[in-house]
Amino acid sequence: MKFTSALASALLLSVSFLQAQTDPGIMRLQEFAYPAKRKILNIPNVNGLQVLKCDFHMHTVFTDGHVWPNVRVQEAWREGLDAISYTEHMEYNPHSKDVKVDHNRSHDLAVELAKENNIVLVKGTEVTRKTPPGHFNALFIQDASTLVENNDSALDQEAIDKVAAQKAFIFWNHPGWKAATIEGSYEWIDFVEKMYQEKKLHGIEVVNGLGFHKKALDWALDRNLTVIGNTDIHNLIAHDYNIGQEGVHRTMTLIMSKDRSAAGIRDALEAGRTVAWSSKYLFGKEENVRNLMNACVSISAPYHEKTNKKAGSTTKYYEISNNSDLYFELELKSGNGTKRIVLYPESKQILTAEAGQSKLTYEVVSTFIRSDKHLMFDVKL
């Protein structure tokens, strides 16, 4: 039996590999290798709903990103995300000389890997237009190739109509992106109002990467649009976020979903059950932020009390707990008790309160329920 040169080379490589693995003269230096493990982002259920960690705005080499699609799945798995979406620019392809233009390809290449890694991969795209109005993301599309437009006009109704015809969930990306360079770009313009009136605008990206777009949050709240937070990542996540540091995470949308599925995610998006999470901050509708905090924070029964006979008062001692990976910073607004509390992830603090009170009211300054307003939170005693 004759072996081909290719087969002989393959066998030789296999033998060499086995020798390298078993030869006692080779020491594997694994200490600095990145461990293959999935981070657990612990956020408890909210009113019986699962809290899913999602990033719906990412790019790969198939438009202006710098990584292959499988890298995005690997990053999401390591960082404990539940769902992601590649939203490639349909009209902008700077790598076209090196990468064949195919507007479905990044999604299609990652489908099986996403399934293997238990990541929900939502099919999406980005409608890229001049600012204003700028860019819009469309999720749950069927075919990106039919959406391509050569027209680079500022206000292209046809592009929006095409994604709407595919029954997409559409949100406005980073509305304040060019506020400093293009006068009038950060406004609620007629084109966006028309989309809103025709029910072709369903959400707004309030946090993009490391930027909080303040007016965008107020627009979303005033018009009952879904609050979104995403990375809009082009490079490696670890290039833009110090992921190795304790407590650091990418910007994401927390979705309160009936189950861990694409259908459950869409239902939650359409119902507006979302909170944007970036840095130490939470952004969203008051009801959603309050429900999330109620699920994470609890207070014990008083475990000690101290009487000041001279003042004629008694102080009670409690433990206040944060059973999540979120961060809450509280400042006392009414009642007699601990003035400031920082609830670090998965931690407890001592809270003191004068006896005879039913509650203390705190302002949670690590939350935004409007651009200029934080959540008020009652700690019931």
C-alpha positions as CSV (number, residue, x, y, z in Angstrom):
1,M,0.0,0.0,0.0
2,K,1.5,3.4,-1.0
3,F,1.1,6.5,1.0
4,T,0.9,9.8,-0.7
5,S,3.3,12.5,0.4
6,A,0.5,14.6,1.9
7,L,-0.7,11.6,4.0
8,A,2.9,10.9,5.1
9,S,3.4,14.5,6.1
10,A,0.1,14.4,8.1
11,L,1.2,11.3,9.9
12,L,4.6,12.8,10.7
13,L,3.0,15.9,12.1
14,S,0.6,13.8,14.3
15,V,3.5,11.8,15.7
16,S,5.5,15.0,16.4
17,F,2.4,16.5,18.2
18,L,2.0,13.4,20.3
19,Q,5.7,13.4,21.2
20,A,5.5,17.1,22.2
21,Q,2.6,16.2,24.5
22,T,4.2,13.2,26.2
23,D,7.9,14.0,26.0
24,P,9.0,14.8,29.6
25,G,11.6,17.2,28.2
26,I,8.9,19.6,27.4
27,M,7.3,21.7,30.1
28,R,3.9,23.3,29.4
29,L,3.9,26.9,30.7
30,Q,0.2,27.4,31.3
31,E,0.4,29.9,34.2
32,F,-0.3,33.0,32.1
33,A,-2.7,31.3,29.6
34,Y,-6.2,32.8,29.5
35,P,-8.3,30.1,31.3
36,A,-11.2,28.7,29.3
37,K,-14.0,29.6,31.5
38,R,-17.3,31.4,31.2
39,K,-17.9,34.3,33.6
40,I,-21.2,34.2,35.5
41,L,-22.9,37.6,35.6
42,N,-25.3,37.1,38.5
43,I,-28.5,39.0,38.2
44,P,-31.6,37.4,39.9
45,N,-34.9,36.9,38.2
46,V,-37.2,40.0,38.2
47,N,-40.8,39.2,38.9
48,G,-40.4,35.7,37.5
49,L,-38.6,36.9,34.4
50,Q,-35.0,35.9,33.5
51,V,-32.5,38.8,33.1
52,L,-30.6,38.2,29.9
53,K,-27.4,40.0,29.1
54,C,-27.3,41.3,25.5
55,D,-25.2,43.3,23.0
56,F,-27.1,44.2,19.8
57,H,-24.6,46.4,18.1
58,M,-21.3,44.8,16.9
59,H,-19.1,44.7,13.8
60,T,-16.7,42.3,12.2
61,V,-14.4,42.3,9.2
62,F,-17.4,42.0,7.0
63,T,-17.8,45.8,7.3
64,D,-15.5,48.1,9.4
65,G,-14.7,45.8,12.3
66,H,-11.3,44.2,12.9
67,V,-12.2,40.6,14.0
68,W,-13.6,37.5,12.4
69,P,-17.3,36.6,13.4
70,N,-16.3,33.6,15.6
71,V,-14.3,35.9,17.9
72,R,-17.4,37.8,18.8
73,V,-19.1,34.5,19.9
74,Q,-16.0,33.5,22.0
75,E,-15.9,36.9,23.7
76,A,-19.6,36.7,24.5
77,W,-19.2,33.2,25.9
78,R,-16.3,34.2,28.2
79,E,-18.1,37.4,29.4
80,G,-21.3,35.6,30.3
81,L,-23.6,37.2,27.7
82,D,-26.8,35.5,26.6
83,A,-27.5,37.1,23.2
84,I,-25.6,39.1,20.6
85,S,-26.2,40.5,17.1
86,Y,-23.9,41.4,14.2
87,T,-25.2,44.7,12.8
88,E,-23.0,45.2,9.7
89,H,-23.2,48.4,7.7
90,M,-25.1,47.6,4.5
91,E,-23.7,50.7,2.7
92,Y,-20.2,50.9,4.0
93,N,-17.6,48.2,3.3
94,P,-14.1,49.5,3.7
95,H,-12.6,45.9,3.6
96,S,-14.2,45.1,0.3
97,K,-10.8,44.6,-1.4
98,D,-9.9,41.9,1.0
99,V,-13.2,40.4,2.2
100,K,-16.0,39.5,-0.2
101,V,-19.0,41.7,0.4
102,D,-21.9,39.5,1.7
103,H,-24.2,41.1,4.1
104,N,-25.4,37.9,5.6
105,R,-22.0,36.2,5.9
106,S,-20.9,37.3,9.4
107,H,-24.2,35.9,10.8
108,D,-24.1,32.7,8.8
109,L,-20.5,31.9,9.7
110,A,-21.3,32.2,13.4
111,V,-24.7,30.4,13.7
112,E,-23.4,27.0,14.6
113,L,-20.7,28.2,16.9
114,A,-23.3,30.3,18.7
115,K,-25.5,27.3,19.2
116,E,-22.6,25.2,20.5
117,N,-21.8,28.0,23.0
118,N,-25.4,28.5,24.1
119,I,-25.5,32.1,22.7
120,V,-28.6,33.4,21.1
121,L,-27.5,35.0,17.8
122,V,-30.1,37.5,16.5
123,K,-29.9,38.4,12.8
124,G,-29.4,42.1,12.3
125,T,-28.1,44.9,10.2
126,E,-27.3,48.6,10.4
127,V,-28.9,51.2,8.1
128,T,-26.1,53.7,7.6
129,R,-27.1,57.2,6.6
130,K,-25.6,60.7,6.9
131,T,-26.1,62.5,10.2
132,P,-28.8,63.6,10.8
133,P,-30.6,61.3,11.3
134,G,-27.6,58.9,11.3
135,H,-27.7,55.2,11.8
136,F,-30.5,52.7,12.7
137,N,-30.1,49.1,13.7
138,A,-32.7,46.5,12.6
139,L,-33.0,43.2,14.5
140,F,-34.7,39.9,13.6
141,I,-34.3,40.5,9.8
142,Q,-34.6,37.6,7.3
143,D,-32.1,38.6,4.6
144,A,-29.7,41.6,4.6
145,S,-28.8,41.3,1.0
146,T,-32.2,42.5,-0.2
147,L,-31.8,45.7,1.9
148,V,-28.7,47.1,0.2
149,E,-29.0,50.6,-1.1
150,N,-26.5,52.6,-3.2
151,N,-28.2,55.8,-2.4
152,D,-26.3,57.7,0.3
153,S,-29.0,60.4,0.8
154,A,-29.4,61.9,4.3
155,L,-33.1,61.0,4.6
156,D,-33.8,57.7,2.9
157,Q,-37.3,56.5,3.6
158,E,-36.9,53.5,1.3
159,A,-34.1,52.0,3.4
160,I,-36.3,52.2,6.6
161,D,-39.3,50.8,4.7
162,K,-37.3,47.8,3.6
163,V,-36.2,46.8,7.1
164,A,-39.7,47.5,8.3
165,A,-41.1,45.2,5.6
166,Q,-39.0,42.4,7.1
167,K,-40.8,43.0,10.4
168,A,-37.6,44.2,12.1
169,F,-37.3,45.7,15.5
170,I,-35.7,49.1,14.7
171,F,-33.8,51.3,17.1
172,W,-32.0,54.6,16.5
173,N,-28.2,54.3,17.1
174,H,-26.1,56.8,19.1
175,P,-28.3,59.9,18.3
176,G,-25.7,62.3,19.8
177,W,-22.7,60.8,18.0
178,K,-21.8,63.9,16.1
179,A,-23.4,66.5,18.3
180,A,-20.1,68.4,18.7
181,T,-19.3,68.6,15.0
182,I,-22.6,68.8,13.2
183,E,-24.9,71.6,14.3
184,G,-28.5,70.4,14.7
185,S,-27.5,66.7,14.5
186,Y,-28.7,65.9,18.1
187,E,-32.3,66.8,17.7
188,W,-35.6,65.0,17.3
189,I,-36.1,65.8,13.6
190,D,-39.1,65.3,11.3
191,F,-37.7,62.2,9.7
192,V,-37.5,60.4,13.1
193,E,-40.9,61.7,14.1
194,K,-42.3,60.2,10.9
195,M,-40.7,56.9,11.7
196,Y,-42.2,57.1,15.2
197,Q,-45.7,57.9,14.0
198,E,-45.6,55.1,11.5
199,K,-44.4,52.7,14.2
200,K,-41.2,52.1,12.4
201,L,-39.1,53.2,15.4
202,H,-39.2,50.9,18.4
203,G,-36.2,51.9,20.6
204,I,-33.2,54.2,21.1
205,E,-29.6,53.4,21.9
206,V,-29.2,55.5,25.0
207,V,-25.7,54.2,25.8
208,N,-23.2,53.5,22.9
209,G,-19.9,52.1,24.0
210,L,-18.8,54.4,26.9
211,G,-21.1,57.3,26.0
212,F,-24.4,58.1,27.7
213,H,-26.6,60.1,25.3
214,K,-28.6,62.1,27.8
215,K,-31.3,63.5,25.5
216,A,-31.8,60.1,24.0
217,L,-32.9,58.7,27.3
218,D,-35.5,61.4,27.7
219,W,-36.8,60.8,24.2
220,A,-37.2,57.1,24.9
221,L,-39.0,57.8,28.1
222,D,-41.4,60.5,26.7
223,R,-42.3,58.3,23.7
224,N,-42.4,54.9,25.4
225,L,-39.5,53.6,23.2
226,T,-37.3,50.8,24.4
227,V,-34.1,51.8,26.1
228,I,-31.0,50.1,24.6
229,G,-27.3,49.9,25.6
230,N,-24.6,48.4,23.3
231,T,-20.9,48.4,22.7
232,D,-20.9,49.2,18.9
233,I,-17.6,47.3,19.2
234,H,-15.2,47.2,16.2
235,N,-12.0,46.0,17.8
236,L,-11.6,43.2,20.4
237,I,-13.7,43.8,23.5
238,A,-10.6,43.5,25.6
239,H,-9.0,46.3,23.6
240,D,-11.7,48.8,24.7
241,Y,-12.8,47.4,28.1
242,N,-10.5,46.3,30.9
243,I,-12.2,43.0,31.1
244,G,-9.6,41.4,33.3
245,Q,-10.2,43.9,36.1
246,E,-12.7,42.8,38.8
247,G,-16.2,44.2,38.2
248,V,-15.5,45.4,34.6
249,H,-18.0,44.5,31.9
250,R,-18.9,45.6,28.5
251,T,-21.9,48.0,27.9
252,M,-25.0,45.9,27.4
253,T,-28.8,45.7,27.5
254,L,-30.4,43.8,30.4
255,I,-33.6,42.2,29.1
256,M,-36.3,40.8,31.4
257,S,-37.5,37.9,29.3
258,K,-39.9,35.0,29.8
259,D,-37.3,32.6,28.5
260,R,-33.8,32.4,27.0
261,S,-34.8,32.4,23.3
262,A,-35.0,34.8,20.4
263,A,-38.8,34.9,20.7
264,G,-38.5,35.8,24.4
265,I,-36.0,38.5,23.6
266,R,-38.1,40.0,20.9
267,D,-41.2,40.0,23.2
268,A,-39.3,41.7,26.0
269,L,-37.9,44.3,23.5
270,E,-41.3,45.1,22.2
271,A,-42.7,45.4,25.7
272,G,-39.9,47.7,26.7
273,R,-38.6,45.5,29.6
274,T,-35.0,46.6,29.3
275,V,-32.4,48.4,31.3
276,A,-29.1,49.6,29.9
277,W,-26.0,48.7,32.0
278,S,-22.7,50.5,31.5
279,S,-19.8,51.1,33.9
280,K,-21.4,51.4,37.4
281,Y,-24.7,52.8,36.0
282,L,-28.2,51.6,35.1
283,F,-30.4,53.5,32.7
284,G,-34.0,53.0,31.9
285,K,-37.7,53.4,32.7
286,E,-38.3,53.9,36.4
287,E,-40.5,50.8,36.7
288,N,-37.8,48.6,35.2
289,V,-34.9,50.0,37.2
290,R,-37.0,49.8,40.4
291,N,-38.0,46.2,39.7
292,L,-34.4,45.2,39.0
293,M,-33.2,46.8,42.2
294,N,-36.0,45.2,44.3
295,A,-34.8,41.9,43.0
296,C,-31.2,42.5,43.9
297,V,-31.3,44.4,47.2
298,S,-32.7,43.1,50.5
299,I,-32.4,44.1,54.2
300,S,-32.3,41.9,57.2
301,A,-34.2,42.0,60.5
302,P,-32.5,44.2,63.1
303,Y,-29.7,42.2,64.7
304,H,-28.6,44.7,67.3
305,E,-29.8,47.9,69.0
306,K,-28.1,50.6,71.0
307,T,-29.8,53.1,73.3
308,N,-28.5,56.6,73.9
309,K,-30.0,57.5,77.2
310,K,-28.8,61.1,77.1
311,A,-30.3,61.7,73.6
312,G,-33.3,59.6,74.4
313,S,-33.0,57.6,71.2
314,T,-32.4,54.0,70.1
315,T,-30.4,53.0,67.0
316,K,-31.1,49.7,65.3
317,Y,-28.5,47.8,63.2
318,Y,-29.3,46.0,60.0
319,E,-27.5,44.2,57.1
320,I,-28.4,45.4,53.6
321,S,-27.4,43.0,50.9
322,N,-26.7,43.1,47.2
323,N,-27.1,39.6,45.7
324,S,-26.2,40.6,42.2
325,D,-23.2,41.7,40.1
326,L,-24.7,45.2,39.7
327,Y,-23.5,48.2,41.7
328,F,-25.8,50.5,43.7
329,E,-24.7,53.8,45.3
330,L,-27.3,55.3,47.7
331,E,-27.6,58.7,49.3
332,L,-30.1,59.3,52.1
333,K,-32.9,61.8,51.4
334,S,-35.3,61.3,54.2
335,G,-35.3,59.6,57.6
336,N,-32.6,59.2,60.3
337,G,-30.0,56.6,59.3
338,T,-26.8,55.8,57.4
339,K,-26.1,58.7,55.1
340,R,-24.4,57.0,52.3
341,I,-24.3,53.3,51.3
342,V,-22.2,51.7,48.5
343,L,-23.5,48.3,47.6
344,Y,-20.7,46.6,45.7
345,P,-21.4,43.5,43.7
346,E,-22.3,40.4,45.8
347,S,-21.8,42.3,49.1
348,K,-23.3,43.5,52.3
349,Q,-23.1,46.7,54.3
350,I,-24.2,47.7,57.8
351,L,-27.1,50.1,57.9
352,T,-28.2,51.9,61.0
353,A,-31.5,53.6,61.6
354,E,-33.2,55.4,64.5
355,A,-35.9,53.2,66.0
356,G,-39.5,54.0,65.3
357,Q,-39.2,54.6,61.6
358,S,-40.9,52.4,58.9
359,K,-38.5,53.3,56.1
360,L,-35.5,55.3,54.9
361,T,-35.6,56.9,51.5
362,Y,-32.4,56.9,49.4
363,E,-31.5,58.4,46.0
364,V,-29.7,55.8,44.0
365,V,-27.2,58.0,42.2
366,S,-25.8,55.1,40.1
367,T,-29.1,55.0,38.2
368,F,-30.7,57.3,35.6
369,I,-34.5,57.3,35.1
370,R,-34.2,60.6,33.2
371,S,-31.1,62.5,32.1
372,D,-31.3,64.6,35.3
373,K,-33.1,62.2,37.7
374,H,-32.1,59.2,39.8
375,L,-34.2,56.5,41.2
376,M,-35.7,57.1,44.7
377,F,-35.6,53.9,46.7
378,D,-37.3,53.1,50.0
379,V,-35.5,50.8,52.4
380,K,-38.3,49.4,54.5
381,L,-37.4,48.7,58.2
